[in-house]
Amino acid sequence: MKIAGLGLVFSLCLMSGCGTTPSSVTTSTEAAVRSYNGTASVGDFLTISIDSSALTITYKNYSNGESGTVPYTVNANGTYAIADPKGNLQAGYEVPGFVMMIETAKSGANEDTPALVTAIESVPASINTFAGEGFNYVQFRTANGGTEIGTITIDGEGNITHDGYSPFQVFSGDAFSGGSIAATGVQEDASGDFFTIADSGGSNDYAFGTANGFFVVDTGSGTILSLPKAAAKSFDARVAGSYTAIYYEKADAQVGPGNTETGTATEGVGSITVSAGGVVTISDSGGNTLATGTLAAVADTSYLYDGNSSELLDPLYGMFTFRTATVNSQQDVFVSFEGNAMIFSSFETALPIAGYAPYTYFYGVGLK
């Protein structure tokens, strides 16, 4: 199944444990060695183990064969400085036993692509773990405009349907699309920790997650992160506060042949502030503002959802957005929250929209 024609569904629902603060998650009973399954925004599947006593991270990339055990140190802000002799793992941030974000420099088939890895606790998971659930999603990828939002539903039999919006596709005039995949395309792995889903291109995508929590599908076109739908569309002031974020950015990107994309890719650790009134400011490590605006519910944003079949079919309660426009450019930002975690993405291009003009995007995960 493709999302907006660009990739098989993969989703992530942040588990209820992320609703606790990092200080309460990191306790004396925390396991010294913690294991994660991960997905890179370029489309790689990884296993990751972190030993907080030895201060080492062990990883294996099943997609390209990259592996190693590397030392790390903890910075004052809680992020990890990783000393990978291969130059692959760059930096990380962890809520121990729940979620871990890592910047990589050598992801992808050719082991040369910067990508953002989202990893979650490794626990038993099958399609039945997530049957009967519905989510909002954000897709992370390193081509085709970088990001997409939408909704995913898994019925009681394990059939998956999706409907989404890709800001990149405004160039083609076909920004909204959806599809489905039958439960017969799901194959459980003998380990019990993940399962695969056959995509339309003939390859298998890795799916994993936790009950009442993360659900991840690593695809050839990147990463989609999903959160459970909220009961109401309104912004909840309880998510206000300061977040540490790890993000991927590609500036001045342009479409290339064969679904390739040029542009300058960077990764970084940044900060996010969210006010009680829903004002969000996303900044890089130097304090430069990447985006700022007041959140509006997607359900109240007429160019995304107004109840007609030509736009999103679901109001995406719990998903928020804002658009910043000048005479020469337009930036769309998408944000969703779960407990002390937030997922964000941005797509910016020149105005007026004509042809495939250069564009810039970034995305990441912020943790309190």
Helices and strands as residue ranges (DSSP letters): G 16-19, H 22-25, E 33-40, E 45-51, E 56-61, E 67-74, E 80-82, E 89-95, E 99-107, E 113-121, G 127-129, E 133-140, E 147-154, E 160-165, G 167-171, E 176-181, G 183-185, E 186-188, E 195-198, E 204-209, E 215-218, E 223-228, G 237-239, E 241-255, G 257-259, E 261-274, E 279-283, E 289-294, E 296-297, G 298-300, E 319-325, E 329-338, E 341-350, E 359-367
